[in-house]
Amino acid sequence: MSEPRVGIGMPIYNAGPYLRETLNSFLAQTYADFELTISDNASDDGTDAICREYAARDERVRYHRSDRNRGAIHNFRRAFELARGEYFAWAAHDDLRAPTFLEACVAELDARPDAVLCCTGIHFIDAAGCDLPPSVWPPTPRPIGGTLHDRIRALARARYWYDFYGLTRRSALRRTRLPLGVWGFDVVVLAELLLQGDVAYVPEELFCYRVFPEKEQSEVAHGLAAPDEEVVYTSWSELTAELLAAIAAAPLPRRERVALQLDLLRNLALRNELVSRGIRRDGLASARRAWQRRERLRAGELGALAAGVSVTRPVPWFRRAASALRREARRLR
């Protein structure tokens, strides 16, 4: 085949229960100039047979199987490296795309040379494929529109980061560090994309995200590294430090980088209660692990972050009183 316009990278491991439905949703796309590259992390549940069946049926499906399980982080990188095309999207084995997903996203990116990423409205389903109402899975801020500061602020205030699975410019992804050996690598990649350019948006709900509320964060972290490698721990502190490092490395004026870092710390480490609580819980342990790895500077950063978040944690009644005073001041203006 000649090189496709769009490359889809699907890193999988034991994906049997949902894989056929997901593959069918891609093969039903109205935009046909794509290639779906499956990177299998040595599945042992029958996934291999399903993948080979689809690869034999449609030449746009390419199947690569590892000889052993190298962990999810390695597999996400491998899926990107094996894929081809001007545009690229990662795909989970259990999420679905509406038939016009690729067509709509490609059109937006073609029309928006300033955009490095295109995302769409999201529809949520449970493990059985039933619709989930917003009351069960509430909305979260998304980095759509506004200035760079607005996008970083939205990323910092979010609880979920679905737009990692949007359609991106491959050239922009090449300028990121790609999935790192850290829990929350998807958030880091998304931040490094946001630092490069704008986000195009299609409001129709063309991305169907499957929710597993019972899945613990520790379960996700457990599969990130290969079984014979050092464990990747759930660490909001490490994630925050990598986001700060991403901003520090961005090709922006120093004053703007500092302002963005302060914005990130305020909105992620202090105002995002999910992250703030996580840093208070794992900060010192993360600092100790960095020290044991002889990463003295990172250990100091993580220790300072944990101490700073703990000291500046606002007392609930004081926070409510401060909000009330601000509202009254605005009313009197």
Order of alpha helices (4+ residues) and beta strands (2+ residues): beta-alpha-beta-alpha-beta-alpha-beta-beta-alpha-beta-alpha-beta-alpha-alpha-beta-alpha-alpha-alpha-alpha-alpha-alpha
